[in-house]
């Protein structure tokens, strides 16, 4: 005899164990459970899935099968761009009180301040005119930034759509009217510029049912030239600078008329195209 116990050598109790055993000592009744067990789980208990999607072994409630993640940035080895964080923060604040609308409100508040500075001491004091020019310059600069911020960070609001064009025309109209009242600028120049601005705004509303008239490069150049010309007239310039500002204003008037006619042409084409498309759609529906 080798000294092996009867139970291990095939005795009665050994026979019962052998009937339900497989090589490796795993019970036959646990084979199905083993298929769903987590790899490396002791005892091959049934697998469980935690809230993060990791697999836990039966009886191991405290330790997830996979190591906790430190964040997508650490796993991917990349961090989000700084601009993306700023954009996300800006989108979250896309209400009325966002940076673009605040700049528009500032421009509206600068209109009465500009008028008071412009007309102070009879309107011909160089110091007060310099302060008025500073207010006008700030208003024109904010006009560039509020539109860019609104488009870049998705801060476009209904308030901004209405208030922005009003603020633009208010500061320009106030400057032109003040200059004409003081005798520095002929009234016909003020009439041409303001008439064009108001007319194009009305034209946009009339054809909006057919589409939107896009801003052209000529229109942007017109706005820039007008701002420079009016700013030079606001300052109490003399000598060759006074002559130069006359030529700059002349260029602004020419661009104002030319771009106005171009907008009228675009509006006519847009209206005709819209009517033709509607007619074609109606004929298809009736057919």
SEDREN-748022 format. One line per 3 residues: number of its first residue (from 1); their letters; for each residue y, z, x of C-alpha. Coordinates in pm, 1 decimal. Example, Ala and Ser with C-alpha at 12.3 -4.5 7.8 and 13.67 -1.06 7.14 Angstrom:
2
1> AS> -450.0 780.0 1230.0  -106.0 714.0 1367.0 $
REM end
This chain:
287
1> XXX> 0.0 0.0 0.0  352.0 -72.5 111.4  503.2 231.5 -51.8 $
4> XXX> 705.9 34.6 -306.0  753.5 227.7 -628.7  555.3 106.3 -923.8 $
7> XXX> 867.1 49.1 -1131.1  1006.3 -192.9 -869.7  667.2 -357.1 -802.7 $
10> XXX> 605.4 -462.9 -1160.7  528.3 -142.2 -1341.9  599.9 -101.0 -1712.3 $
13> XXX> 964.8 -20.5 -1671.4  1001.6 -290.0 -1401.6  845.0 -544.6 -1634.2 $
16> XXX> 1099.4 -469.7 -1902.1  1386.1 -512.5 -1651.6  1242.7 -832.3 -1508.8 $
19> XXX> 1218.8 -984.3 -1855.9  1595.1 -966.1 -1893.0  1700.8 -1019.3 -1533.3 $
22> XXX> 1803.2 -1322.7 -1330.6  1828.8 -1359.5 -957.5  2124.7 -1169.8 -832.8 $
25> XXX> 2075.4 -880.8 -1072.5  2288.3 -1016.8 -1361.0  2158.5 -937.4 -1710.5 $
28> XXX> 2055.5 -1236.5 -1915.6  2259.7 -1114.3 -2210.6  2570.5 -1128.1 -1990.7 $
31> XXX> 2539.8 -1494.6 -1892.9  2766.7 -1618.0 -2171.2  3014.4 -1345.2 -2089.7 $
34> XXX> 3002.6 -1440.5 -1722.9  3110.0 -1792.3 -1805.1  3439.3 -1660.7 -1943.3 $
37> XXX> 3483.8 -1390.7 -1682.4  3766.5 -1406.5 -1433.2  3656.3 -1520.0 -1088.7 $
40> XXX> 3578.9 -1224.2 -869.5  3588.4 -976.7 -1159.0  3346.1 -691.2 -1102.7 $
43> XXX> 3061.5 -675.6 -1345.9  3145.0 -1012.4 -1506.2  3310.6 -859.0 -1812.1 $
46> XXX> 3479.5 -1078.7 -2075.4  3804.4 -1239.1 -1963.6  4139.9 -1146.5 -2118.1 $
49> XXX> 4469.4 -1326.5 -2096.1  4791.2 -1133.4 -2045.1  5137.9 -1224.1 -2179.9 $
52> XXX> 5229.6 -1423.0 -1870.7  4924.3 -1645.5 -1897.9  4726.0 -1473.7 -1618.4 $
55> XXX> 4360.3 -1378.1 -1663.9  4253.1 -1015.5 -1651.8  3901.4 -883.0 -1618.9 $
58> XXX> 3760.3 -650.6 -1881.4  3851.3 -294.8 -1801.6  4130.8 -396.4 -1563.4 $
61> XXX> 4434.3 -358.8 -1789.2  4681.8 -268.5 -1516.9  4633.7 -546.2 -1259.0 $
64> XXX> 4694.6 -911.5 -1345.2  4459.6 -1163.6 -1193.5  4747.9 -1348.6 -1031.5 $
67> XXX> 5037.5 -1205.7 -834.0  5364.1 -1172.0 -1027.5  5612.7 -1455.0 -977.7 $
70> XXX> 5943.1 -1378.0 -814.7  6117.7 -1655.4 -1007.8  6112.0 -2032.0 -1029.2 $
73> XXX> 6355.1 -2057.8 -740.2  6128.0 -1865.1 -505.1  5814.4 -2059.2 -610.1 $
76> XXX> 5976.5 -2402.2 -585.5  6170.8 -2311.4 -273.3  6500.5 -2438.0 -424.0 $
79> XXX> 6799.8 -2272.7 -582.3  7011.1 -2423.2 -863.8  7327.7 -2592.7 -750.0 $
82> XXX> 7643.4 -2389.0 -764.7  7809.3 -2645.2 -988.8  7519.9 -2621.3 -1233.9 $
85> XXX> 7577.9 -2246.3 -1273.4  7948.5 -2304.1 -1335.4  7869.4 -2576.3 -1587.1 $
88> XXX> 7621.1 -2353.6 -1769.4  7874.9 -2072.1 -1788.6  8141.1 -2310.4 -1914.3 $
91> XXX> 7915.0 -2451.6 -2185.3  7843.4 -2099.5 -2307.1  8217.5 -2049.8 -2351.7 $
94> XXX> 8274.5 -2382.1 -2532.6  8471.4 -2223.6 -2814.0  8842.4 -2246.3 -2887.0 $
97> XXX> 8922.5 -2005.5 -2603.2  8795.5 -2215.2 -2314.8  8984.7 -2317.2 -2002.3 $
100> XXX> 9061.6 -2670.5 -2123.8  9215.9 -2550.8 -2449.2  9408.0 -2276.7 -2270.3 $
103> XXX> 9571.0 -2539.9 -2048.2  9661.2 -2740.0 -2358.7  9816.0 -2430.1 -2517.0 $
106> XXX> 10011.3 -2367.3 -2197.9  10148.3 -2720.5 -2215.3  10259.0 -2664.9 -2574.2 $
109> XXX> 10436.1 -2342.4 -2475.5  10612.1 -2521.1 -2191.4  10785.0 -2761.3 -2433.9 $
112> XXX> 11044.8 -2513.6 -2570.9  11082.2 -2358.6 -2225.8  11154.6 -2702.5 -2079.6 $
115> XXX> 11415.7 -2777.7 -2346.2  11597.9 -2448.9 -2284.0  11598.8 -2503.1 -1908.2 $
118> XXX> 11708.3 -2862.6 -1946.8  12006.3 -2782.2 -2169.1  12113.0 -2462.5 -1989.8 $
121> XXX> 12474.5 -2456.9 -1864.4  12556.2 -2781.6 -2039.9  12252.4 -2963.4 -1903.5 $
124> XXX> 12407.0 -3081.6 -1578.6  12353.3 -2784.3 -1349.6  12129.5 -2893.3 -1056.5 $
127> XXX> 11958.5 -2554.1 -1031.9  11859.9 -2542.2 -1398.1  11751.9 -2904.1 -1386.1 $
130> XXX> 11524.9 -2816.3 -1094.2  11362.4 -2540.3 -1301.8  11325.1 -2783.9 -1590.4 $
133> XXX> 11159.6 -3033.6 -1355.2  10913.0 -2763.8 -1242.6  10814.8 -2693.1 -1605.1 $
136> XXX> 10777.7 -3067.2 -1671.3  10563.5 -3113.5 -1358.4  10332.7 -2825.0 -1453.2 $
139> XXX> 10289.2 -2973.6 -1801.3  10200.6 -3316.0 -1662.8  9954.5 -3171.1 -1409.5 $
142> XXX> 9775.7 -2961.7 -1672.8  9740.6 -3280.2 -1878.0  9522.3 -3421.0 -1599.3 $
145> XXX> 9306.5 -3111.8 -1558.2  9235.2 -3012.5 -1918.1  9086.1 -3350.2 -2006.7 $
148> XXX> 8873.9 -3356.8 -1691.0  8742.1 -3004.8 -1749.3  8666.2 -3074.5 -2114.5 $
151> XXX> 8460.7 -3383.1 -2031.0  8291.8 -3249.4 -1716.0  8176.0 -2917.3 -1865.2 $
154> XXX> 8128.6 -3020.2 -2228.0  8425.2 -2817.8 -2354.5  8538.2 -3076.4 -2608.7 $
157> XXX> 8642.1 -2905.1 -2933.5  8810.6 -3015.2 -3253.9  9115.9 -2812.1 -3157.7 $
160> XXX> 9139.1 -2991.1 -2824.2  9106.0 -3334.3 -2985.6  9408.4 -3259.6 -3204.6 $
163> XXX> 9621.3 -3041.3 -2977.0  9589.1 -3243.6 -2655.3  9760.2 -3565.6 -2773.8 $
166> XXX> 10023.5 -3358.6 -2956.2  10102.5 -3166.5 -2636.8  10122.4 -3490.0 -2435.4 $
169> XXX> 10369.3 -3655.4 -2668.7  10565.3 -3333.9 -2726.9  10654.4 -3278.7 -2360.6 $
172> XXX> 10732.7 -3647.5 -2299.9  10932.6 -3679.1 -2620.9  11129.2 -3362.3 -2547.3 $
175> XXX> 11219.8 -3488.1 -2199.4  11328.6 -3832.4 -2322.4  11536.6 -3695.5 -2609.3 $
178> XXX> 11706.0 -3436.9 -2384.3  11790.7 -3706.7 -2128.1  11937.9 -3931.5 -2396.2 $
181> XXX> 12136.1 -3644.0 -2548.9  12285.4 -3571.2 -2206.8  12371.0 -3936.7 -2155.9 $
184> XXX> 12140.2 -3982.0 -1857.8  11906.1 -4228.2 -2028.9  11986.1 -4501.2 -2284.0 $
187> XXX> 11863.0 -4432.7 -2633.7  11687.4 -4768.3 -2654.9  11456.2 -4664.2 -2367.3 $
190> XXX> 11368.6 -4345.5 -2553.2  11313.3 -4545.7 -2871.7  11084.0 -4799.5 -2704.5 $
193> XXX> 10865.2 -4536.9 -2535.6  10839.2 -4298.5 -2832.1  10796.4 -4585.1 -3079.6 $
196> XXX> 10509.8 -4724.1 -2877.4  10336.6 -4386.8 -2844.7  10362.4 -4304.7 -3214.6 $
199> XXX> 10266.7 -4657.4 -3316.2  9953.1 -4668.2 -3102.9  9848.4 -4324.4 -3227.6 $
202> XXX> 9882.0 -4444.2 -3588.0  9696.5 -4765.7 -3502.0  9404.4 -4568.7 -3360.0 $
205> XXX> 9368.9 -4378.3 -3686.4  9382.5 -4698.9 -3891.1  9096.0 -4869.1 -3704.6 $
208> XXX> 8884.6 -4561.7 -3633.0  8649.3 -4661.6 -3917.1  8557.0 -4970.0 -3715.2 $
211> XXX> 8537.4 -4802.1 -3374.5  8739.8 -4636.2 -3100.0  8992.3 -4818.6 -2883.5 $
214> XXX> 8907.5 -4712.9 -2526.4  9177.1 -4608.6 -2282.9  9248.4 -4883.6 -2034.0 $
217> XXX> 9353.9 -4868.8 -1670.2  9688.3 -5010.8 -1773.5  9736.3 -4721.3 -2012.4 $
220> XXX> 9663.3 -4467.1 -1740.3  9902.6 -4642.9 -1502.5  10164.8 -4642.6 -1777.2 $
223> XXX> 10128.2 -4267.7 -1825.1  10158.2 -4203.8 -1451.6  10464.9 -4427.4 -1417.3 $
226> XXX> 10632.7 -4266.7 -1718.5  10574.2 -3920.0 -1577.0  10720.5 -4011.3 -1237.9 $
229> XXX> 11020.3 -4190.3 -1391.3  11106.2 -3913.4 -1635.8  11058.3 -3651.5 -1365.2 $
232> XXX> 11305.1 -3835.3 -1141.0  11557.6 -3849.2 -1426.1  11517.2 -3478.5 -1495.8 $
235> XXX> 11620.0 -3401.5 -1138.7  11989.7 -3437.9 -1061.2  11943.0 -3720.4 -811.2 $
238> XXX> 12226.0 -3915.4 -649.1  12264.8 -4210.2 -414.4  11972.0 -4440.4 -348.3 $
241> XXX> 11730.2 -4203.9 -525.3  11928.6 -4249.8 -846.5  11893.9 -4627.5 -802.0 $
244> XXX> 11522.5 -4594.9 -730.3  11457.4 -4395.3 -1045.4  11617.7 -4675.4 -1251.2 $
247> XXX> 11364.4 -4924.5 -1114.9  11076.2 -4684.4 -1172.2  11189.5 -4637.2 -1532.5 $
250> XXX> 11215.3 -5013.9 -1574.7  10854.0 -5048.7 -1456.5  10750.8 -4774.4 -1699.8 $
253> XXX> 10917.5 -4956.7 -1990.5  10745.4 -5284.8 -1899.5  10404.8 -5114.4 -1878.3 $
256> XXX> 10474.3 -4933.8 -2204.8  10537.4 -5258.7 -2391.6  10256.2 -5453.6 -2221.1 $
259> XXX> 9989.5 -5189.9 -2283.4  10113.0 -5144.8 -2639.3  10061.0 -5514.7 -2710.3 $
262> XXX> 9716.7 -5495.9 -2548.1  9620.4 -5208.0 -2777.2  9733.9 -5408.1 -3080.4 $
265> XXX> 9516.7 -5699.9 -2968.0  9215.5 -5471.2 -2918.9  9270.2 -5316.1 -3261.9 $
268> XXX> 9274.4 -5659.9 -3429.8  8954.7 -5768.9 -3251.1  8785.3 -5438.8 -3330.6 $
271> XXX> 8877.9 -5464.4 -3698.5  8753.7 -5823.0 -3729.4  8427.8 -5736.1 -3556.4 $
274> XXX> 8376.8 -5433.4 -3776.7  8439.6 -5632.2 -4094.3  8198.6 -5904.9 -3979.3 $
277> XXX> 7926.1 -5651.0 -3898.5  7965.2 -5480.9 -4234.6  7951.3 -5814.2 -4413.9 $
280> XXX> 7635.2 -5913.4 -4226.2  7472.0 -5579.0 -4302.1  7560.2 -5614.9 -4670.5 $
283> XXX> 7410.0 -5963.7 -4685.3  7088.4 -5838.5 -4522.4  7067.6 -5557.6 -4774.7 $
286> XX> 7114.5 -5793.3 -5069.9  6857.1 -6035.9 -4926.9 $
REM end
